[in-house]
Amino acid sequence: MTTSRKKVEENTRDVMESTKLTPKAQNAGYSAPALEKGLDILEVLCKSSEGLTQKEIASLLGRSTSELYRMVNCLERRKYISHEGDKYSITTKLFQLSRIHPPTDRLVTAALPIMQELSHSVGFACDLRVYNNGSQTVIASMNTPSGIGFNVRSGAEIAIAPSASGRVLVAFQPAETTEIRIRESFAGLPASEIKAFRKDLHEVAVKGFASIKSRQYEGVHAISFPILDMDRHAIAALTVPMVPRLDTTPAPSKNDVEERLRESAEKLNRLIR
């Protein structure tokens, strides 16, 4: 038995003991067997970094595979777990649910004045994006001061793979979360694209932000900085899509926008911690 498997078994025993119902609670009608099975599955998968087969899950929980079959299928359908081959792993859905209101409301409330100031200072639109089960969702946006230019609306869903913000939301995570997000975001995409993305993640982590030419729109250059929690993991990405002007109107350089975006991200980081 591997060390990691032993650790999972030890953690599972602890979880089972700590969540076991007392006879009084059972007699009072508080027992919900189906719910308990689902929670047991989530808890044991949270303790495994390598994923587990249905047989392994059943063995660790002291149940039969037939007992857990419908629970596993339900959890996968609701996107709490996913499988690759015959192994099941936890997804980031629980993590995402933990960050829904009021933390998101607080983040947006703190961000909007900073985003308005940033947009006016650089002359470009900006937006705030969060990771969402294999893609990213824009939770706040600020249009260009003139009202003309490249703008991403609130509520828009954006792919992780081609975007600067996608790199930021994946790079600044614990190793396990990074792997889960790559698996969720690149399902069905070629291995070469995943390899290139991993290489980009290293560069983003070293630089502290992402600054790339758009892989979707001609002439757009996207710059994105992480908004970090207390553990310095990215909970959001503050992004400016730059579009160069062809007329003589003065416009900040890429370096200028990077610096002003850095200052705005740092200001927001200080406010939400």
BAFIKOL-731399 format. One record per residue: x, y, z of N, C-alpha, C, O, CB in turn; residue in three letters. Coordinates in steps of 0.001 Angstrom, whole numbers, plus 500000, padded with zeros to 6 digits. Glycine has a CB too. Example, Ala and Ser with C-alpha at 12.3 -4.5 7.8 and 13.67 -1.06 7.14 Angstrom:
! residues 2
513190494310507800512300495500507800513200496700507800514236496681508465511308495527509046ala512850497750507080513670498940507140512900500030507870513409501138508039514084499402505725ser
//
This chain:
! residues 273
500840498801500000500000500000500000500879501254500000501833501338500772499048500003501227met500563502227499140501376503434499043501135504329500245500127504216500941501073504192497745thr502113505240500471501989506176501590500763507045501446500049507286502419503228507047501698thr500504507536500192499351508411499972498045507666500230497091508240500755499367508971498542ser498003506366499853496788505569500102496573505380501606495443505470502086496886504184499398arg497661505118502356497545504985503808497005506273504423496163506248505320498908504628504430lys497509507399503919497073508693504454495595508913504194494876509407505062497889509835503840lys495129508542502977493710508675502655492871507842503610491841508299504104493439508253501201val493331506577503876492577505699504760492508506262506184491464506208506833493203504304504775glu493649506809506664493671507387508001492742508588508091491987508730509053495089507790508383glu492804509460507072491941510640507059490477510246506974489613510862507598492304511557505893asn490208509195506180488830508741506028488270508222507346487124508505507694488745507656504960thr489084507459508079488628506966509383488309508127510324487324508096511062489694506049510014arg489170509159510282488938510339511124487630511025510749486841511413511611490108511330511000asp487417511170509414486196511819508939484966511037509366483991511613509850486223511968507417val485014509707509181483873508865509520483557508947511014482392508994511408484145507410509113met484601508963511836484383509042513274483792510389513679482890510465514514485689508801514017glu484325511456513065483894512802513458482477513113513003481812513964513594484842513838512893ser481995512424511943480661512719511407479638511666511788478488511743511357480719512840509902thr480039510668512602479122509595512974478015510159513863478285510918514793479877508446513698lys476762509783513570475629510262514348475544509530515679475811508331515750474329510089513564leu475176510246516726474961509626518017473642508863517986472767509190517184474967510681519147thr473476507839518854472209507114518907471020508035519125469953507834518544472253506080520003pro471209509057519974470116510002520221469688510708518948468495510863518688470529511029521263lys470688511148518134470366511836516888469692510894515916468753511284515222471621512430516259ala470167509638515856469569508673514949468120508406515336467241508342514476470372507369514946gln467875508249516641466522507974517089465600509169516901464384509015516782466534507561518535asn466187510362516876465368511564516704464952511773515259464237512728514953466119512782517196ala465394510887514358464987510993512964465842511914512135465398512396511094463596511446512890gly467088512177512581467954513087511847468733512395510741469377513070509938468908513753512791tyr468697511093510676469506510366509714468988510571508292467783510515508046469530508881510059ser469911510808507362469577510936505934470595510097505167471574510641504657469593512459505451ala470386508794505075471399507870504532471943508250503161473152508201502934470821506502504447pro471053508629502247471517508960500898472433510174500917473478510185500267470326509217499969ala472032511204501672472849512410501783474187512085502428475231512574501994472115513492502593leu474150511252503474475388510895504162476349510156503233477558510379503287475082510036505389glu475821509286502386476677508573501430477345509555500474478536509443500183475858507533500636lys476551510534499981477117511525499063478193512358499715479232512629499113476035512428498535gly477942512770500963478941513566501685480187512744501984481305513253501914478351514112502989leu479989511456502322481142510580502563482033510502501327483259510540501429480673509169502966asp481400510392500159482159510296498900482960511581498677484144511525498344481201510036497693ile482318512733498859483015514013498680484183514137499653485268514580499276482041515191498872leu483958513749500893485002513903501906486196513001501631487339513418501815484442513608503286glu485946511764501191487070510863500934487841511302499685489061511153499624486570509412500772val487128511845498689487820512319497490488618513582497770489654513812497147486821512576496368leu488144514403498705488894515612499080490241515264499698491175516064499647488080516461500060cys490344514077500279491587513653500923492550512977499954493680512669500332491279512714502066lys492128512738498712492964512019497748493461512962496665492660513622496002492188510852497118ser494764513031496480495333513900495440495459513186494100495690513826493074496700514411495874ser495309511860494102495514511083492882494224510548492281494251509960491200496436509941493162glu493095510738492956491841510190492488491668508754492957492642508081493294491765510264490975gly490419508286492978490108506943493448489099506280492520488244506957491949489568506984494887leu489190504974492365488187504228491620486955504046492503487009504257493714488746502852491148thr485837503648491877484636503390492670484890502284493689484398502344494816483458503011491757gln485660501276493286485967500177494194486778500665495389486535500247496521486726499072493457lys487743501551495138488562502092496224487728502966497161487890502912498380489736502903495653glu486830503775496578485958504615497403485110503739498319484994503996499518485051505509496516ile484516502695497727483666501801498500484451501116499616483962500985500738483032500756497587ala485670500681499301486499500006500299486839500930501456486759500530502618487780499484499660ser487220502171501144487588503132502185486398503508503066486567503821504244488175504385501554leu485193503477502490483999503846503249483304502649503881482313502796504595483031504571502356leu483839501454503607483224500260504182481864499962503599480980499461504293483103500408505663gly481690500269502319480414500029501641480660499222500371481806499002499980479699501371501308arg479585498784499733479713498075498463479631499074497317479069500157497478478617496986498320ser480190498718496159480136499613494999478701499842494546478365500925494066480963499042493843thr477853498826494697476452498985494277475730500013495148474832500704494666475714497633494339ser476111500121496428475522501125497318475833502544496861475015503452497003476023500923498740glu477043502717496303477524504064495982477332504445494526477520505608494167478973504179496331leu476964503493493679476926503718492231476071504922491857476517505796491113476399502482491525tyr474829504971492377473930506069492013474414507391492588474252508439491964472509505779492496arg475009507345493779475530508576494389476665509159493548476715510364493302476023508301495826met477577508282493112478711508719492296478210509343490997478697510396490584479659507533491995val477239508697490351476694509227489097476026510579489296476164511481488471475695508245488500asn475297510708490409474626511980490696475636513092490934475489514193490404473707511840491914cys476664512806491733477686513817492016478433514224490756478803515388490599478672513298493055leu478657513269489859479328513610488601478408514435487714478853515399487092479778512335487860glu477148514075487649476194514834486829476069516263487324475914517186486524474818514157486835arg476136516461488659476034517807489222477383518521489269477494519633489785475445517739490617arg478407517860488719479746518439488544480500518684489851481361519562489920479634519732487802lys480173517902490892480961517957492118482202517075492011483212517331492666480110517528493317tyr482121516039491185483266515164490944483371514928489445482412515154488707483128513808491721ile484523514480489001484729514130487589485600512886487541486245512529488527485389515316486785ser485613512233486393486472511055486295487312511092485042486912511634484012485643509786486321his488495510499485155489414510334484040489849508876484082490480508433485042490652511334484123glu489508508136483035489708506698483091488741506122484102487544506401484038491173506343483453gly489233505325485032488352504746486049488495505435487402487963504955488403488639503265486202asp489217506568487438489457507261488713488618508529488809488490509288487848490951507606488869lys488058508736489981487237509916490247488006510904491117488751510517492018485909509516490929tyr487806512197490825488456513259491588487444514351491891486439514496491196489671513838490817ser487722515114492936486877516253493287487093517363492258488215517540491785487192516763494733ile486060518108491903486200519273491031486325520528491896486446520433493117484988519391490051thr486296521680491276486391522934492033485015523512492368484923524645492840487200523959491244thr483942522746492128482606523313492336482378523719493790481814524782494049481539522310491910lys482811522886494746482637523250496149483394524532496477482919525383497230483109522111497059leu484589524645495889485392525858496078484638527070495530484607528130496155486777525718495383phe484032526897494349483303528005493744482085528383494581481813529567494781482874527646492322gln481346527379495072480171527659495881480525528426497152479756529260497628479466526368496237leu481718528122497694482127528794498925482392530279498699482469531054499651483370528129499496ser482532530669497434482872532061497134481692532849496569481840534005496174484023532107496156arg480524532215496535479326532940496120478881533826497284479378533669498399478180531953495685ile477984534724497051477548535749497991477685535329499450477442534164499765476124536112497712his478066536233500354478354537636500072479784537957499642480022539104499265478044538422501258pro480773537027499666482125537421499274482200538045497877482937539009497671483030536225499333pro481438537498496913481484538045495562480930539466495539481477540346494875480698537149494591thr479833539682496275479269541037496349480293542021496915480444543138496418477991541043497218asp480984541588497952481987542456498582483122542750497610483618543875497539482543541805499868arg483529541725496859484603541900495886484201542900494811484976543798494478484971540558495246leu482994542752494266482529543658493205482375545077493741482766546039493079481187543164492616val481810545209494931481623546532495528482960547248495706483076548444495438480907546411496879thr483965546504496160485291547097496352485956547398495007486702548369494886486184546157497186ala485687546570494004486392546683492729485889547820491847486686548453491155486278545396491981ala484593548092491854484029549023490869484666550419490875484989550923489800482559549162491111leu484864551070492033485515552390491994486949552316491459487401553211490745485523553009493391pro487649551251491810489024551071491327489024550845489819489873551376489103489711549881492050ile488069550057489346487977549793487910487631551057487132488153551276486039486934548713487637met486763551881487686486410553140487023487632554052486911487891554649485866485280553858487791gln488370554140488008489592554962487998490605554418486993491244555183486271490222555013489408glu490748553086486952491688552459486026491293552720484581492135553091483763491766550957486282leu490018552529484261489548552733482892489778554159482419490178554387481277488075552391482789ser489523555119483303489734556524482930491216556845482773491582557680481946489112557452483977his492068556196483553493492556521483492494171555931482254495122556514481733494188556020484744ser493688554779481783494341554140480628493567554342479334494125554180478249494514552654480882val492289554694479434491497554911478232490962553632477605490456553656476484492313555640477230gly491068552515478317490557551232477834489543550677478833489511551075479997491717550219477613phe488724549759478356487795549068479250488579548124480161489729547786479883486719548284478438ala487939547707481251488531546690482118487407545831482676486244546234482661489373547337483271cys487751544660483164486721543783483733487329542878484796488548542750484904486050542934482627asp486457542256485575486841541361486655486245539985486378485037539859486177486371541911488038leu487090538951486367486648537608485996486960536613487110487951536751487826487314537165484683arg486092535605487241486316534524488206486225533191487496485565533060486465485296534590489369val486899532203488065486865530849487502485487530238487729484869530451488772487971529954488134tyr485010529474486744483667528899486852483601527558486128483172527487484976482612529869486277asn484028526494486810483825525131486326484327524909484892483576524455484028482363524788486402asn485583525231484654486176524992483344486153526176482405486687526102481299485491523874482701gly485544527265482829485574528505482040485715529659483036486070529443484194484264528668481134ser485441530861482591485495532005483502484306532913483230483828533015482100486833532787483346gln483839533567484280482671534437484182483071535858484540483772536083485527481529533942485102thr482624536812483740482863538225484027481833538673485052480634538639484777482787539100482725val482284539095486237481354539496487298481220541007487418480333541496488117481804538926488624ile482096541755486739481987543218486718482772543740485519483809543184485156482518543853488057ala482274544802484912483004545384483781482830546889483783481834547426484268482519544787482438ser483828547553483226483812549008483128484142549384481691485208549037481183484822549664484132met483229550092481038483423550455479645484496551533479501484905552155480482482110550933479036asn484940551740478275485898552814477998485255554158478312484039554297478182486375552769476517thr486042555153478724485474556469479036484694557066477867483678557731478072486578557422479444pro485166556830476649484488557382475471483275556556475063482443557016474281485457557469474307ser483171555329475596482081554444475196482356553709473913481525552933473442480823555217475054gly483542553952473332483902553301472073485166552477472301486153552987472830484114554353470928ile485140551225471911486322550384472077485943548954472399484766548592472375487216550938473168gly486930548154472695486714546734472991486263546589474437486967547002475358488006545901472733phe485091546002474633484535545875475974483916544491476143483281543977475223483484546980476242asn484100543885477322483504542588477635482418542809478674482693543355479742484577541569478149val481191542396478386480062542675479279480054541759480495480595540654480456478751542535478525arg479438542226481567479245541401482756478362540206482412477401540324481651478619542228483907ser478704539058482984477949537836482718478498537011481577478080535869481385476539538175482430gly479442537574480802480007536836479679480797535628480168481474535699481193480902537747478836ala480710534515479433481483533311479721482644533249478734482438533373477527480592532021479630glu483859533059479234485069533108478410485878531842478619486012531363479745485921534357478743ile486418531301477540487245530095477635488533530399478400489061531508478329487574529542476224ala489019529419479118490267529561479876491475529551478943492363530396479053490395528436480919ile491499528590478030492705528282477253493332529477476530494541529677476648492380527236476250ala492558530284475782493234531318474980493454532651475680494002533569475070492454531563473754pro493047532791476939493000534120477542494099534373478569494614533449479199491674534324478185ser494442535648478719495414536046479743494843535801481134495541535304482017495805537533479580ala493575536149481328492944535955482633492849534479482989492956534117484161491553536585482651ser492649533618481989492624532183482243493938531694482812493952530851483708492303531428480973gly495036532210482308496359531837482823496520532286484269497070531559485097497472532447481953arg496041533481484565496146534009485929495306533184486909495761532875488010495701535484485966val494083532827486509493178532103487395493617530670487640493193530051488617491789532111486825leu494463530132486766494972528766486933496355528760487580496665527877488380495028528051485578val497184529742487237498579529745487710498689529977489214499505529339489880499372530814486979ala497882530875489749498021531261491158497075530443492035496139530972492635497743532769491337phe497348529132492092496550528196492863497466527154493497498612526998493076495478527521491974gln496967526441494508497717525272494971497860524281493818497033524264492907497012524602496193pro498898523464493856499180522545492746497979521669492407497696521441491231500376521665493086ala497264521170493431496127520290493187495010521026492448494397520475491534495601519722494509glu494748522272492845493695523059492197494074523394490766493226523367489873493422524347492982thr495354523711490542495819523979489179495551522780488275495065522940487155497322524324489176thr495868521577488759495661520370487955494182520134487672493815519760486557496256519153488663glu493337520348488667491893520181488468491391521162487421490604520790486550491130520377489795ile491835522408487497491363523423486548491854523150485135491127523388484170491817524807486989arg493071522656485004493560522291483677492711521157483107492320521191481940495052521877483734ile492430520155483940491629519018483484490226519468483070489703519020482050491539517950484590arg489619520354483865488275520834483540488263521711482287487342521631481475487703521612484716glu489288522542482139489291523558481084489744523030479725489405523602478689490177524698481489ser490508521941479728491085521446478478490499520112478035491088519420477204492573521310478626phe489347519746478581488716518479478185488491518451476673487830519327476116487369518278478934ala489053517428476017488876517275474575489854518045473720489845517897472498487523517681474211gly490710518875474332491692519645473563492979518840473415493270517986474253491980521010474244leu493762519101472350494975518311472110496030518490473194496107519538473834495568518679470775pro496845517448473393497892517457474415498896518576474167499445519137475115498612516108474452ala499141518904472895500105519962472572499652521314473120500474522128473542500305520056471052ser498338521546473111497808522807473623497944522871475146498231523928475707496334522977473209glu497735521741475800497896521688477258499355521920477633499646522632478593497407520328477816ile500271521320476877501710521478477149502122522940477018502862523457477855502549520602476188lys501644523607475966501976525021475764501397525880476888502035526830477341501450525510474398ala500185525542477337499544526286478416500331526148479713500520527126480438498106525804478617phe500787524936480004501591524712481219502864525558481199503275526104482223501955523216481358arg503473525656480040504680526471479913504369527939480194505140528632480857505292526314478509lys503224528407479678502804529785479922502533530031481400502821531109481920501560530111479104asp501975529021482077501664529177483499502920529474484309502896530302485219500981527917484037leu504006528804483980505261529035484700505707530479484525506117531125485489506363528070484207his505630530984483304506044532365483039505153533356483788505640534342484341506006532657481528glu503851533089483803502908533966484505503199533976486005503192535033486636501452533515484248val503455532798486573503748532712488006505005533487488369505067534114489427503900531257488428ala506014533446487491507275534150487744507073535662487624507551536418488470508372533675486758val506367536108486575506146537534486342505156538142487329505272539307487709505655537754484933lys504182537331487734503147537832488626501904538304487900500955538759488538503687538945489448gly501888538205486575500716538594485780500861538022484376501895537450484032500555540152485729phe499811538182483568499840537716482180499656538900481242498830539780481482498745536647481929ala500436538906480178500350539966479174500611539316477816501755539015477475501381541139479466ser499536539100477036499663538345475785498822538956474672497839539653474923499255536891476000ile499229538681473440498391539017472293497180538099472288497295536904472561499183538899470959lys496030538657471977494818537850471954494928536728470934495411536936469821493605538721471647ser494478535533471318494417534398470400493050534310469749492758533353469032494737533092471131arg492199535322470001490842535294469456490508536505468586489720536401467646489854535204470581gln491119537671468906490772538896468192492034539594467692492986539796468446489958539842469098tyr492028539952466440493169540609465813493398541979466445492473542780466580492950540745464291glu494656542233466832495035543552467328494820543775468807495262544797469334494296544570466596gly494151542852469511493899543020470943495069542445471745495551541349471461492566542331471352val495515543195472743496551542710473665495950542714475057495547543765475557497860543596473604his495886541549475690495235541420476996496258541380478125497265540676478048494365540160477034ala495982542150479176496833542173480368495953541836481556494872542405481710497542543568480558ile496406540914482399495579540467483518496421540243484763497484539625484707494832539184483152ser495928540757485896496600540595487191495684539831488146494463539983488092496990541981487796phe496270539012489021495445538259489968494962539111491139495670539998491616496222537075490495pro493753538826491586493251539348492855493363538186493834492778537127493608491747539903492740ile494102538373494909494547537262495745493853537236497103493532538281497671496040537336495941leu493624536014497620493098535871498960494247535889499974495388536180499618492277534572499082asp493947535583501214494957535634502266496094534636502047497212534840502520494310535378503603met495796533563501330496813532551501038497531532818499724498331532002499267496182531176501001asp497236533978499113497840534390497845497465533445496710498284533112495854499357534458497981arg496215533027496728495635532264495626494639533165494898493921533938495531494942530951496140his494597533066493576493763533966492779492288533638492933491858532527492624494159533894491309ala491505534617493417490057534459493461489397535170492285488221534948492000489501534995494783ile490155536024491605489633536752490448490810537273489626491962537232490060488697537927490892ala490490537762488434491515538347487563491014539700487062489938539792486472491852537395486360ala491795540738487300491480542080486812492183542262485474493405542141485387491916543190487842leu491411542551484435491922542447483061491628543700482243490550544287482337491317541231482367thr492605544090481446492439545182480481492728544647479077493853544224478807493381546389480824val491737544657478177491996544319476777492365545599476007491522546469475791490749543620476132pro493614545694475608494094546889474903493851546760473399494079545706472806495598547117475181met493386547847472801493243547909471344493957549166470870493524550270471202491725547912470904val495045549036470098495813550216469677494996551141468770494225550688467924497087549780468953pro495184552420468967494494553413468133495294553667466858496519553553466845494283554740468913arg494582554013465792495219554313464513495301555818464265496002556266463357494458553639463376leu494581556596465078494620558044464889495705558667465766496564557957466290493246558669465208asp495668559965465925496730560666466671496375560887468145497109561559468870497020562012466015thr495259560326468581494878560480469987495921559827470891496260558662470683493481559866470245thr496437560541471884497457559963472777496901558735473512495746558723473936497946561025473804pro497724557731473651497306556513474350498500555957475125499635556057474659496747555446473346ala498265555381476283499369554827477077499986553617476388499323552922475618498879554438478481pro501262553375476673501944552209476129501534550955476893500869551038477926503469552398476185ser501931549802476383501650548533477061502277548531478460501655548081479422502185547336476226lys503496549029478564504165549086479869503427549992480849503338549694482040505601549573479702asn502894551110480328502124552024481176500871551326481711500549551431482895501735553300480388asp500166550612480823498936549925481238499266548831482246498547548658483230498198549324480011val500339548097482011500742547048482954500987547633484337500569547055485340502004546325482455glu501663548776484397501982549378485682500723549896486385500570549722487594502986550514485494glu499832550526485633498607551052486250497673549912486678496982550008487692497874551998485269arg497665548852485901496856547692486267497432547012487507496685546545488366496778546694485095leu498747546958487596499389546403488787498980547199490040498622546620491066500933546410488620arg499041548521489938498673549375491068497214549170491473496890549148492661498916550844490722glu496336549019490474494913548827490753494670547482491429493885547388492371494092548924489459ser495351546436490942495201545106491542495700545104492983495067544516493859495963544052490716ala496818545751493226497366545813494587496423546577495521496253546213496684498760546481494577glu495820547633494995494877548412495787493648547571496165493183547610497305494446549668495013lys493138546822495200491991545954495461492356544825496424491570544461497299491458545371494150leu493556544281496252494017543232497176494030543725498622493630543002499534495422542752496778asn494486544945498823494542545501500181493129545694500764492913545498501960495302546850500172arg492183546076499912490841546347500390490077545100500818489288545154501761490078547054499334leu490297543985500143489476542803500409490076541872501453489413540921501867489260542043499139ile491307542113501890491924541227502888491588541660504310492026541024505268493442541197502703arg
//
